[in-house]
Amino acid sequence: MPFDLDPGLFALLIAAAIFAGWVDAVVGGGGLIQLPVLLVAFPTAPTALMLGTNKMASVFGTATSAIAYSRKIKLEHRLLWPTVGLALLGSGAGALAALAVSSEALKPIIIAILLAVLVLVVAKPQLGLEPKPELHTRWRAAAVMVVCGLVIAFYDGMIGPGTGIFLAVAFTTILGMDFLAAAAHTKVVNVTTNLGALVVFAAQDNVWWLLGAVMGLGAMLGAWFGAHTAMSKGSKFVRIVLVVVVLGLLARLSWDVWTR
């Protein structure tokens, strides 16, 4: 596919990548912005090609935010590396499923899950504001590895938008992390889920490399600002952004379901 985009469309794609990188770094859900813009910009392109291009740009953004967070927030490596290993497999399997399964059939289920997340966050106003180390048990750590490394990673490989939100909620509700620590751990796992899916899409020649790289630079810029914004403003700010992004994702998916 030639790189001969209209300047206005090119600017829109870069702006979407920057904003998506910012949102993704703060709380996750950047795919809510980036993927729909790609699909609208190239309506005749294969969906798998847009998914693969979105994953490539996302790798740049999540890697940038992961590095930024790791410099300021202590990561639990004994928890992360097994989760990362599982996430590589889970996201790859999800990307394979994306080539055979229609994401439209899954959207009502995702809406139900997002509604549950929204109710949980609103009903528990203190959730994620302060760490709860008493929840950090061996069994709960194992549960996070399975939920984040397999279930959520599989979803990210297959569809993607909202993955960061699901990961952050898993780390806060299961292990009792505050939202800021959860965001830091989420980004490391999210880099892996994006990479695992990207490998599968690339093997199927479903990545527009040049566009993905250019949008990736925009995602890096947004992610750097997003991570530093979250760390400077704290968990309360992250919680507010989480609610806003969940509402936006719910609105977007509901519109897709009702108008198809």
N, C-alpha and C positions, 0 to 999 in steps of 0.2 A: 504494500500500500504506500503510495508516494506521500512525502511530507510537504504537501502544497496547500496547507490550510489557509482559510481566510483569516486575516489578521484579527478581526473581531472575535472569531471563534477560538483562535489560539489564545487570545487574552482571557477569554472566559474559562478555558480549560486550566490555564495557569492560576487564575484567581481561585477557581474551585479547589485546586490542589493545595494552595496555600491555606485556605480556610479549613479544608479537610484535615490537613496536617496539624493545625492548631487545635481543632476540636478533638482529634484523635489523641493528641498528647495530653490534653486535660482530662478527658474521661473516656475516650473511645467513641466510636460511631462516625468516624470520618467518612466511611463508605456511604453513609446516608447522603453525603454531598457529592463525592467524587464519582461514584459509579452511575447514579442517575444522569449526571451531566454527560458522561461518556456515551451512555445509551441514547440520550436525546441528540447529541452532537453527530452521532454516526448511526442513524436508525436502520440502515441497510446492512451494517456490519454484523458478522456472527456474534451472538451473545458471548460465546466462550472467548472470543478474541478480546472483547471489552473487559471480561472478567480477568483475563490474564494480564492485560495492560494495567488495569486497576491494581492488581496485586504487585506488579513491579513498582509502580509509583508508591504504593503503601510501604513496601520494604524500606525505601529511602527514609520515609517519614518516621516509621516506628523505630528504626535503628537509631535515628538522630535523637528522638525523645528518650529511648532506653539509655543511651550514653549520657545524656544530660541528667536524667534522674539518678543514675548510678554514681555520679560524682558527688551527689549531695545526700542521698538516702542509702542507708545500709541495706543490702539485699541478703536474703536468706538463701545462700547458694545450695545448701543441702536439700532445700525444698524445690528450688528452681530447676536444677539440671535434670532430675528425673522427669519433671513436668515438661521441660523443653524437649527431651527425647521423645516422650509420648506425643507431644504436639506436632512434631515433625511427621510422624506416622499418621496421626489423626487428620491433619490438614491435607496431606497427600491423598488419603482415602476419600476425603470430602471432595477434592478437586476431581477425582475420577468419577465420583457419583454425579458431579455437576454436568458431566458430559452425557449422562444417561437419564437423569431425573429432572423433571420440570420444577423449577423453584416456585412457580405459581401455586402448586399444590401445597407447599409448605407455609405460605404466607399467613393463612389464618392461625396456624399453630404458633408462629412467631409473634403474631399480634397478641395472642393469649398470654404468652410468656412475658412479653413486654408490659402488658397490663399488670401482671402479677408483680413484676419488678417495681413498677410505679407505685402500686399499692403498698408494697413493702417499705419503700423509701419514704413515702409520705406518712405512713402509719407509725414509723419509727424515726422520729426527727433526730434522734441522737445517733442513729446508725452511721458508722464510719467517721464520726467526728473525733472520737477518742479510741485508741487501741484497747482491745480486751484480751490481754495475754492469757487469761485463764481458759480461753477457747482453743488455744494453740496446743492441741494434744497430738499424739502420734497418729491416732485414727483419723482425726480431722485433716491432718496434713496429707494422709494417704487419699482421703476423699477429694481434696483439692487437686491432687495430681491426676486422678481419674477424670473428674468433672472438667477441669481446664485442659488437661493434656489430650483427652480423647473426645469427650462429648462436644465441648465448645470449639475445639480445634477442627473437628469434623465439620461442624456448621460453618466455620470460617472458610474452609476450603471449598465448600459447596455453594455458599451464598455470600456471607461476609458481613454486611452492614449490621452494626450493633455488637460485634464480637467483643470489642474493648469494654463495653458496658457489662456484658455478661461475665467477663473475666473479673472485672473490678468488684461486681456484686458477690461473686463466688469467694473472692479473697476476704471481703469484709464480713459476709454473713457466716461463712464456714470457719474461718481462722481468726476472725475478730480484728483484722487490720483496720487502721483508719484509711480514709479514702486516698490520702497522699501516698502512703506506703503501698496500698493496693495498686495505685496507678503505676508506680515504679516497677512492681513485679509484673503487672499486666503487660507493659511494653516489651519486656524481655520475651515473654511467652508469645506475644503478638508478632514479634519479628519472625519467630520460628514458624508460626502458622502461615504467615505470608510467604515465607521462603518455601515451605513444603508444597503449598498450592502452586507457587510460581514454577517450581521444577516440573510439576505435572503438566501445567499449561504450556510451558516452553517445549516439553517433549512432544506435544501435539501441535506445535507451531502456532499456538494461540496467544502470542504476545507481540504487540506492536512496539518493538524495542526502542525506537527513537522517541516516539511520543511518551512512552513510559518513563524513559530516562529524563526527559525535559520536565514532565509533570513531577517526577521524583524530586528534582531540584526545588520546585515550588513547595512540595510537601516537607522537605527538609527545613526550609525557612519557616514555614508555619509551625512545624513540630518544635523547633528550637524555642520560638517565642511562647508556644503553648506550655511546654514543660516548665519554663522559667516563670510564666504567669501563675501556674498552679502552685509551684513551690513558694512563690512570694506571697500568695494570697491564702494558702492553706486549705485544709479539708472542707471547711464550710463553703468556700467558693466552688470547689470541685463538686460538692453535693448539689449545689444550685445548678451548675452546668449539666450535671447528670440528669436532673429532672427535666430541664429544657430539651436536651437532646432526645430523651426517651419520648417526650411528647411529640417532638418533630418526627421521629422515626415511626411512631404510632400513626400519626396523621398521613405520612407518606405511604405506608403499607396499606392502611385502610382505604386510601384513595385508589391504590392499584387494584385492590380486591373488588371494590364496589363499581369500578368503571371498566373492568375488563369484559 
